[in-house]
Amino acid sequence: MEIALKPTSYDKTGFNFLFAIHNGDDGKQLVIGQYGSSLIVMNGDDYDHRRRTKRIAGRLAENLSIPQFVTITTGKDGTRIYLDGRLVRKQRNLTLKIPEGENARLLLGNSVYGRHNWKGDVLGLAVYRYPLSEQDAATHLKRWVNDGSFLFAKKYKPDMLYVFDEKKGEKVMDRAGGNVDFHIPSKMTILKKTILAFPWSRLMFNTEFFEDVMINLMGFIPLGFFLNATFAKAGEGFERHGVLITVFLCFFVSLFIEVIQAWIPSRSSDVLDLVLNTTRGGVGAFGSWRQALRG
């Protein structure tokens, strides 16, 4: 594969999808993503590398104002990443595979879940069915610099070729002669919806995790507190079972929010939030009940 790109920045957190071929199985997808200033290429969904899945990573150039020409080649001799014709990383024990099947999708700039968006410009993309040599990487770079367009790649018989010179419309044509065109939707579309998933990666106690905890704390502890306080004033029956009723209400409110989020780009629907939100609502209700006893 060859791709010319200009990332917007290296400050965006998390794993951001630049390119992917996805056939419905996250574990078999071919992914090229940006993490900080590194370009990461792998098969699978081990984005944070906790499972130590084989992958290859190369650091991008520091100067963001200049387009970068990246060549990724894989075969029986391993996988290599070239940046502007220069070898930056080699992994001998890694051979990447293109997932196949009727449901295979080609994506650019995001994942099938719509919450791993990459920011920048893609100026050209070519995918080959054969491994490129070091000489190929240098020759193709020179042709791209001289021609100023990815149309040079047509001579080398790529499997897919995108020049991104349409300027308008909702389609990017496959210039290799195939029918694998990119469709650019007028609004963000989630291709694969997950409802109440349990992502183990959420259990990492990092800055993002604690920020998420604090946001939910601000919502559901006060909600539980005020709901129980309201039931305490509604009569003896409600007062006696106010904490239990509040916990059930917080559960259903959180369940509604989590289900809706499956259709919202950049959001996720998972069990962990449902459990934590319900627990926080119960904490707020218990605090209200204790305060009422003291009063």
C-alpha positions in Angstrom: 0.0 0.0 0.0 1.0 3.6 -0.7 -0.6 6.6 0.8 0.1 10.4 0.7 -1.2 12.2 3.8 -1.1 15.3 5.9 -2.1 14.7 9.5 -3.7 17.7 11.3 -1.8 17.2 14.5 -0.2 14.6 16.8 -2.0 15.7 19.9 -5.3 13.8 19.4 -5.6 11.1 22.0 -6.4 7.4 21.4 -6.1 5.2 18.3 -7.5 7.0 15.2 -8.3 5.0 12.1 -6.7 6.2 8.9 -7.6 3.2 6.8 -9.3 -0.1 7.4 -10.7 -3.2 5.5 -13.4 -4.8 7.7 -15.3 -7.9 6.9 -17.5 -8.0 10.0 -14.9 -9.5 12.3 -12.9 -7.0 14.4 -10.2 -9.5 15.0 -9.5 -10.0 11.3 -9.7 -6.4 10.1 -6.7 -4.7 8.5 -6.1 -1.4 10.2 -3.8 1.6 9.7 -4.1 4.1 12.5 -2.4 7.1 14.0 -1.5 7.1 17.7 0.2 10.4 18.6 2.9 10.8 16.0 3.1 7.0 15.2 1.5 5.2 12.3 0.4 1.7 13.4 -0.5 -1.2 11.1 -2.0 -4.5 12.2 -4.7 -7.1 11.8 -7.2 -7.1 14.6 -8.6 -4.8 17.3 -5.8 -4.6 19.9 -5.7 -0.8 19.7 -4.0 -0.3 23.1 -1.7 -3.2 22.6 -2.7 -4.8 25.9 -2.9 -8.3 24.2 0.5 -7.8 22.5 -0.9 -8.6 19.1 1.8 -8.5 16.4 1.9 -5.1 14.6 4.3 -2.7 13.1 4.6 1.0 13.9 6.7 3.9 12.4 7.1 7.5 13.5 5.8 10.1 11.1 7.7 13.2 10.2 7.7 16.1 12.6 6.8 18.8 10.0 3.0 18.6 9.6 2.9 21.2 6.8 4.5 19.0 4.2 2.7 15.9 2.7 4.2 12.6 3.7 4.5 9.6 1.3 4.1 6.3 3.2 4.7 2.9 1.8 3.6 -0.3 3.6 4.6 -3.6 2.2 4.1 -7.1 3.5 4.9 -10.7 2.4 6.7 -13.9 3.4 9.8 -11.8 4.3 7.8 -9.7 6.8 6.4 -6.2 6.8 8.1 -2.9 6.2 7.2 0.8 6.5 8.9 3.4 4.4 8.5 7.2 4.9 9.3 9.3 1.9 11.2 6.4 0.4 13.2 5.7 3.6 12.9 2.5 5.6 11.7 3.4 9.1 10.6 0.1 10.5 10.9 -3.6 9.6 9.1 -6.6 11.3 10.3 -10.0 10.0 7.8 -12.1 11.9 4.7 -10.2 10.7 2.7 -10.8 7.5 -0.5 -8.8 7.2 -3.6 -10.1 5.5 -6.5 -8.5 3.7 -9.8 -9.8 5.1 -12.1 -11.2 2.5 -15.8 -11.9 2.3 -19.0 -10.6 0.9 -19.3 -8.2 3.8 -15.8 -6.7 3.5 -15.8 -2.9 3.6 -13.1 -0.4 2.7 -13.0 2.6 5.1 -11.0 5.8 5.2 -10.8 8.2 8.2 -12.9 6.2 10.7 -13.9 2.8 12.0 -17.1 0.9 11.4 -18.3 2.2 14.8 -17.8 5.8 13.9 -15.9 6.8 17.0 -12.2 6.5 15.9 -12.0 9.4 13.5 -8.7 10.5 11.9 -8.1 14.2 11.1 -6.0 15.3 8.2 -5.9 15.1 4.4 -5.4 12.1 2.2 -3.8 13.1 -1.1 -3.6 9.7 -2.8 -4.0 6.0 -2.0 -2.9 2.8 -3.9 -3.3 -0.8 -2.8 -1.4 -3.6 -4.5 -1.8 -7.4 -4.5 2.0 -7.9 -4.5 4.7 -6.8 -2.1 6.6 -3.6 -3.0 10.4 -3.6 -2.9 12.7 -0.9 -1.5 13.4 0.2 -5.1 9.6 0.4 -5.8 9.2 2.6 -2.7 11.9 5.0 -4.0 10.7 5.0 -7.6 7.1 5.6 -6.7 8.0 8.4 -4.4 9.9 10.1 -7.2 7.1 9.7 -9.6 4.6 11.1 -7.1 6.8 14.2 -6.4 7.4 14.8 -10.1 3.8 14.2 -11.3 2.0 15.8 -8.3 -0.7 13.1 -8.6 -1.2 9.5 -7.7 -2.2 8.7 -11.3 1.4 7.5 -11.7 0.5 4.3 -9.9 -1.8 3.1 -12.6 1.3 2.0 -14.6 2.2 -0.5 -11.8 -1.2 -2.2 -11.9 -2.6 -1.6 -8.4 -5.6 -3.4 -7.1 -7.2 -0.2 -6.0 -6.3 3.4 -6.8 -7.7 6.7 -5.5 -6.5 10.1 -6.6 -9.0 12.3 -4.7 -9.3 14.9 -7.5 -13.1 14.7 -7.9 -13.5 18.0 -6.0 -17.3 17.5 -5.6 -19.9 14.9 -5.2 -20.2 11.9 -2.8 -18.0 9.4 -4.6 -14.2 8.9 -4.9 -13.6 6.8 -8.0 -11.4 3.7 -8.1 -9.0 4.6 -10.9 -7.5 1.1 -11.0 -10.5 0.0 -13.1 -12.3 -1.8 -10.4 -15.6 -1.0 -8.8 -14.4 -0.4 -5.2 -15.4 3.3 -5.0 -15.4 5.3 -1.8 -18.8 6.8 -0.8 -18.7 10.0 1.1 -21.9 10.3 3.2 -23.4 13.7 3.7 -23.5 13.0 7.5 -21.6 10.5 9.7 -22.9 7.0 9.3 -22.3 4.2 11.8 -21.8 1.0 9.9 -21.7 -1.4 12.8 -23.9 -0.7 15.9 -23.2 -2.4 19.2 -25.7 -2.2 22.1 -24.5 -2.8 25.7 -21.1 -4.1 24.8 -18.5 -4.7 27.4 -15.1 -3.2 26.2 -12.4 -4.4 28.6 -10.2 -1.5 27.4 -12.5 0.8 29.4 -11.2 -0.7 32.6 -7.8 0.9 32.0 -7.3 3.4 34.8 -6.0 6.3 32.6 -7.0 9.9 32.3 -9.8 9.2 29.8 -11.4 6.6 32.2 -11.4 9.0 35.2 -12.7 11.9 33.1 -15.6 9.6 32.1 -16.2 8.6 35.7 -16.3 12.3 36.8 -18.8 13.2 34.1 -21.2 10.4 35.1 -20.7 11.3 38.8 -22.0 14.8 38.1 -25.1 13.4 36.5 -26.4 10.3 38.4 -25.4 11.0 42.1 -27.4 14.3 42.1 -30.2 12.5 40.1 -30.5 9.8 42.7 -30.3 12.3 45.6 -33.2 14.5 44.3 -35.4 11.6 43.1 -35.3 10.0 46.6 -35.8 13.4 48.3 -38.9 13.8 46.1 -40.3 10.4 46.9 -39.7 11.1 50.6 -42.2 13.9 50.4 -44.7 11.9 48.3 -46.2 9.8 51.1 -45.5 6.9 53.4 -45.5 4.2 50.6 -43.0 6.1 48.4 -40.9 7.2 51.4 -40.5 3.6 52.6 -39.3 2.3 49.2 -37.9 5.5 47.8 -34.2 4.2 47.6 -35.3 1.1 45.7 -37.6 3.0 43.3 -34.8 5.5 42.7 -32.3 2.8 41.8 -34.8 1.2 39.3 -35.5 4.6 37.8 -31.7 5.4 37.4 -31.2 2.0 35.8 -33.9 2.6 33.2 -32.8 6.2 32.5 -29.2 4.9 32.0 -30.4 2.0 29.9 -32.3 4.4 27.6 -29.2 6.6 27.2 -26.9 3.7 26.5 -29.3 2.3 23.8 -29.7 5.7 22.1 -25.9 6.1 22.0 -25.5 3.1 19.7 -26.9 5.4 17.0 -24.7 8.5 17.8 -21.3 8.8 16.2 -18.4 9.2 18.6 -20.4 7.7 21.4 -20.5 4.1 22.7 -23.1 1.9 24.3 -21.7 -0.4 26.9 -22.6 -2.3 30.1 -20.0 -0.7 32.2 -21.7 2.7 32.0 -25.0 1.2 32.8 -23.7 -0.5 35.9 -21.8 2.6 37.1 -24.6 5.0 36.4 -27.1 2.8 38.3 -24.6 2.4 41.2 -24.1 6.2 41.3 -27.8 6.8 41.4 -28.1 4.4 44.3 -25.3 6.3 46.1 -27.2 9.5 45.7 -30.4 8.0 46.9 -28.7 6.5 50.0 -27.2 9.9 50.8 -30.6 11.5 50.6 -32.1 8.8 52.8 -29.4 9.3 55.4 -29.9 13.0 55.4 -33.6 12.6 55.9 -33.0 10.4 58.9 -30.8 13.0 60.5 -33.4 15.6 59.8 
